[in-house]
Amino acid sequence: MRKRVKSVIVGGVFAVMVGGAGYGTYNVVNALNDDGGSASPAAARKRPLDAKEVRDTARTFLAAWAKGDADTAAVYTNDQESAARALTGYREDAHIRRVRLTAGRIDGTHVPFSVRATVSYEGTSKALAYESSFEVVRGRTTGRPLVDWEASVVHPRLHDGESLETGEASAPPIRAVDRDGRVLTADAYPSLAPVLAELRSAYGEKAGGRPGIELYVKRASEDAGTTTLLTLAEGRPGTLPTTLSAAAQRAAEDAVARHPESSAVAVKPSTGEVLAVANHREDDFNAAFQGKLAPGSTMKIVTAAMLIDKGVTKAGGPAPCPSTATWQSQTFTNLTGLAPDDGATLADSFARSCNTAFVKLVDEKPLTDASLAEEARDNFGLGRGDWRTGIPSADGSVPASTGPDRAANAIGQGRVQLNPLNLASVTATAMTGAFRQPVLVPKSFIDGEPATARGLSGTTSAQLRQMMRRTALSGTGARAMAGLGPGVGAKTGSAEVDGQQKPNSWFTGYRGDVAAAAVAQEGGHGGDTAGPIVAAILRATR
């Protein structure tokens, strides 16, 4: 027996639902035609949407979706092909039935709604509930009110190119444990969710588990793994050891939670083991490992190593800090309030983060356009494309550059791109003199050999530690590192980004056998936002 579609309006909200599993024909509330009404398309495109248009469009779209009529629902969107494909998959691939969609209170053109449904697969069923939303806009060509289609309309965890599927999980579940055997879950450590998903995809079978039946997000790239939304039948998890430290992870989670769009990583310099990885973002992107942003003055660690290795200067050698410096027609300045110092040493200019000192020095012989790229690649292992950390990661980009970019690269702007993982590794290399490629799981689990690099001479490493210690105790990093003791080092960075009101805040530091780095997008000066994140991690670990 066919069930009728019902639309109920109560207190400004409405629900659309279909009873049972049978689906009959559906007569669309508004006739579909090219112009959406009697007004001409040109006139309609210019007219603001009124409340009735938004309400009627939302009701009709949700009713067709609830009924399982993907094609009709798609007609009420501005991307019919993508919407039809996603909503068809919602029923056929995700096996979602008995759909009830309830719109919340509409705010202008914004329509929030709740989903209550059942996922049924091979005799097993489970209730599904979540919230989503969409905007109603005017069609660009017809002027008709339409749902502004995005993948997230179907489910807020979906992004372009992704889909919902139900079936045997692509990998067995894992029971991830830290270096001391403590269990790590996404409930206890929320920002680990994408990391645990990647670990499960890569090592679920190696860990010895058995897959269950799940509703999951299928990523656009197979290497990115899946995200479980609902478990219909439990699998058997295999135990996967990681290098993480629960204490460091907790500190990192709590620290990044105070700043939106921030990420942090901590590593153990003596081994390269990753102790913590945390992100505070609206999406599931692991920016701590895969981000690519200009690192600002934290790049001066690598630049200083280049200057020392090439014999241009040394920690106690000259590095004058003028108010401005011009390189091939581009003028560089310092942070507001930084007084010039014509008699400054490299250690002075490093601790005060003087941009102009480094810009002037990159013109010295025997430096070339490729010198910084060579230092980064050969000594710090950056930009080689061969890091095997255990999950997807980016190992930075420091290209050989001509023109103004050669100078800009030296101060972490221009074409240089790093992430907190890369920067924590840079600090670890500066501390120990040895490059040890970071890893998140035991090396025996990772296919292939970890990346290698030459590292630094004892003399260069000692001078970098000297300069970073001064920065932490009396330079730009002193406020953030206060109270952490004498055996510390740090470097601050502020990276200007076109279109942002405030620069990205970068900071890296070390204490004992821990090196940590963080970035907070639009966080301002390095010591203001990223600095406290790093300090909190170092304070919690030794």
SULKACOR-V881221 format. One record per residue. N is the residue number from 1. RES is the residue in one small letter. OMEGA is omega as a letter, one per 30 degrees, with the letter a starting at -180 (none if undefined). Layout:
N;RES;OMEGA + N;RES;OMEGA
This chain:
1;m;a + 2;r;l + 3;k;a + 4;r;l + 5;v;l + 6;k;l + 7;s;a + 8;v;l + 9;i;l + 10;v;l + 11;g;l + 12;g;l + 13;v;l + 14;f;l + 15;a;l + 16;v;a + 17;m;l + 18;v;l + 19;g;l + 20;g;a + 21;a;a + 22;g;a + 23;y;l + 24;g;a + 25;t;a + 26;y;l + 27;n;a + 28;v;a + 29;v;l + 30;n;l + 31;a;a + 32;l;l + 33;n;a + 34;d;a + 35;d;l + 36;g;l + 37;g;a + 38;s;a + 39;a;l + 40;s;l + 41;p;a + 42;a;l + 43;a;a + 44;a;a + 45;r;a + 46;k;a + 47;r;l + 48;p;l + 49;l;l + 50;d;a + 51;a;a + 52;k;l + 53;e;a + 54;v;a + 55;r;a + 56;d;l + 57;t;l + 58;a;a + 59;r;a + 60;t;l + 61;f;a + 62;l;l + 63;a;l + 64;a;l + 65;w;a + 66;a;a + 67;k;a + 68;g;a + 69;d;a + 70;a;a + 71;d;l + 72;t;l + 73;a;a + 74;a;l + 75;v;a + 76;y;l + 77;t;l + 78;n;l + 79;d;a + 80;q;a + 81;e;a + 82;s;a + 83;a;l + 84;a;l + 85;r;a + 86;a;a + 87;l;l + 88;t;l + 89;g;l + 90;y;a + 91;r;a + 92;e;a + 93;d;a + 94;a;l + 95;h;l + 96;i;a + 97;r;l + 98;r;a + 99;v;l + 100;r;a + 101;l;a + 102;t;l + 103;a;l + 104;g;a + 105;r;a + 106;i;l + 107;d;a + 108;g;l + 109;t;a + 110;h;a + 111;v;l + 112;p;l + 113;f;l + 114;s;l + 115;v;l + 116;r;a + 117;a;l + 118;t;l + 119;v;a + 120;s;a + 121;y;l + 122;e;l + 123;g;l + 124;t;a + 125;s;l + 126;k;a + 127;a;l + 128;l;l + 129;a;l + 130;y;l + 131;e;l + 132;s;a + 133;s;l + 134;f;l + 135;e;l + 136;v;a + 137;v;l + 138;r;l + 139;g;a + 140;r;a + 141;t;a + 142;t;a + 143;g;l + 144;r;l + 145;p;a + 146;l;l + 147;v;l + 148;d;a + 149;w;l + 150;e;l + 151;a;a + 152;s;l + 153;v;a + 154;v;l + 155;h;a + 156;p;l + 157;r;a + 158;l;l + 159;h;a + 160;d;l + 161;g;a + 162;e;a + 163;s;l + 164;l;l + 165;e;l + 166;t;l + 167;g;l + 168;e;a + 169;a;a + 170;s;l + 171;a;l + 172;p;l + 173;p;l + 174;i;l + 175;r;a + 176;a;l + 177;v;l + 178;d;a + 179;r;l + 180;d;l + 181;g;l + 182;r;a + 183;v;l + 184;l;l + 185;t;l + 186;a;l + 187;d;a + 188;a;a + 189;y;a + 190;p;a + 191;s;l + 192;l;a + 193;a;a + 194;p;l + 195;v;l + 196;l;l + 197;a;l + 198;e;l + 199;l;l + 200;r;a + 201;s;a + 202;a;a + 203;y;a + 204;g;a + 205;e;l + 206;k;a + 207;a;l + 208;g;a + 209;g;l + 210;r;a + 211;p;l + 212;g;l + 213;i;a + 214;e;l + 215;l;a + 216;y;l + 217;v;l + 218;k;a + 219;r;l + 220;a;l + 221;s;l + 222;e;a + 223;d;a + 224;a;l + 225;g;a + 226;t;l + 227;t;a + 228;t;l + 229;l;a + 230;l;l + 231;t;l + 232;l;l + 233;a;a + 234;e;l + 235;g;l + 236;r;a + 237;p;l + 238;g;a + 239;t;a + 240;l;l + 241;p;l + 242;t;l + 243;t;a + 244;l;l + 245;s;a + 246;a;a + 247;a;l + 248;a;l + 249;q;l + 250;r;l + 251;a;l + 252;a;l + 253;e;a + 254;d;a + 255;a;a + 256;v;a + 257;a;a + 258;r;a + 259;h;l + 260;p;l + 261;e;l + 262;s;a + 263;s;a + 264;a;l + 265;v;l + 266;a;l + 267;v;l + 268;k;a + 269;p;a + 270;s;a + 271;t;a + 272;g;a + 273;e;l + 274;v;a + 275;l;a + 276;a;l + 277;v;a + 278;a;l + 279;n;l + 280;h;a + 281;r;l + 282;e;l + 283;d;a + 284;d;a + 285;f;l + 286;n;a + 287;a;l + 288;a;a + 289;f;a + 290;q;a + 291;g;l + 292;k;a + 293;l;l + 294;a;a + 295;p;a + 296;g;a + 297;s;l + 298;t;l + 299;m;a + 300;k;l + 301;i;l + 302;v;a + 303;t;l + 304;a;l + 305;a;l + 306;m;a + 307;l;l + 308;i;a + 309;d;a + 310;k;l + 311;g;a + 312;v;l + 313;t;l + 314;k;a + 315;a;l + 316;g;a + 317;g;a + 318;p;l + 319;a;a + 320;p;a + 321;c;l + 322;p;a + 323;s;l + 324;t;l + 325;a;a + 326;t;l + 327;w;l + 328;q;l + 329;s;l + 330;q;a + 331;t;l + 332;f;l + 333;t;l + 334;n;l + 335;l;l + 336;t;l + 337;g;l + 338;l;a + 339;a;l + 340;p;l + 341;d;a + 342;d;a + 343;g;a + 344;a;l + 345;t;l + 346;l;l + 347;a;l + 348;d;a + 349;s;l + 350;f;a + 351;a;a + 352;r;a + 353;s;l + 354;c;a + 355;n;a + 356;t;l + 357;a;a + 358;f;l + 359;v;a + 360;k;a + 361;l;a + 362;v;l + 363;d;a + 364;e;l + 365;k;g + 366;p;a + 367;l;l + 368;t;l + 369;d;a + 370;a;a + 371;s;a + 372;l;l + 373;a;a + 374;e;l + 375;e;a + 376;a;a + 377;r;a + 378;d;a + 379;n;a + 380;f;l + 381;g;a + 382;l;l + 383;g;a + 384;r;a + 385;g;a + 386;d;l + 387;w;l + 388;r;a + 389;t;a + 390;g;l + 391;i;l + 392;p;l + 393;s;l + 394;a;a + 395;d;l + 396;g;l + 397;s;l + 398;v;a + 399;p;l + 400;a;a + 401;s;l + 402;t;l + 403;g;a + 404;p;a + 405;d;l + 406;r;l + 407;a;a + 408;a;l + 409;n;a + 410;a;l + 411;i;l + 412;g;l + 413;q;l + 414;g;a + 415;r;l + 416;v;l + 417;q;l + 418;l;l + 419;n;a + 420;p;l + 421;l;l + 422;n;a + 423;l;l + 424;a;l + 425;s;l + 426;v;a + 427;t;l + 428;a;l + 429;t;l + 430;a;a + 431;m;a + 432;t;a + 433;g;a + 434;a;l + 435;f;l + 436;r;a + 437;q;a + 438;p;l + 439;v;a + 440;l;l + 441;v;l + 442;p;a + 443;k;a + 444;s;l + 445;f;a + 446;i;l + 447;d;l + 448;g;a + 449;e;l + 450;p;l + 451;a;l + 452;t;l + 453;a;a + 454;r;a + 455;g;a + 456;l;l + 457;s;l + 458;g;a + 459;t;a + 460;t;l + 461;s;a + 462;a;l + 463;q;l + 464;l;l + 465;r;l + 466;q;a + 467;m;l + 468;m;l + 469;r;l + 470;r;l + 471;t;a + 472;a;a + 473;l;a + 474;s;a + 475;g;a + 476;t;l + 477;g;a + 478;a;a + 479;r;a + 480;a;a + 481;m;a + 482;a;l + 483;g;a + 484;l;l + 485;g;a + 486;p;a + 487;g;a + 488;v;l + 489;g;a + 490;a;l + 491;k;l + 492;t;l + 493;g;l + 494;s;a + 495;a;l + 496;e;l + 497;v;l + 498;d;l + 499;g;l + 500;q;l + 501;q;a + 502;k;l + 503;p;l + 504;n;a + 505;s;l + 506;w;l + 507;f;l + 508;t;a + 509;g;l + 510;y;l + 511;r;a + 512;g;a + 513;d;l + 514;v;l + 515;a;a + 516;a;l + 517;a;a + 518;a;l + 519;v;l + 520;a;a + 521;q;a + 522;e;a + 523;g;l + 524;g;a + 525;h;a + 526;g;a + 527;g;a + 528;d;a + 529;t;l + 530;a;a + 531;g;l + 532;p;l + 533;i;a + 534;v;a + 535;a;l + 536;a;l + 537;i;a + 538;l;a + 539;r;a + 540;a;a + 541;t;l + 542;r;none
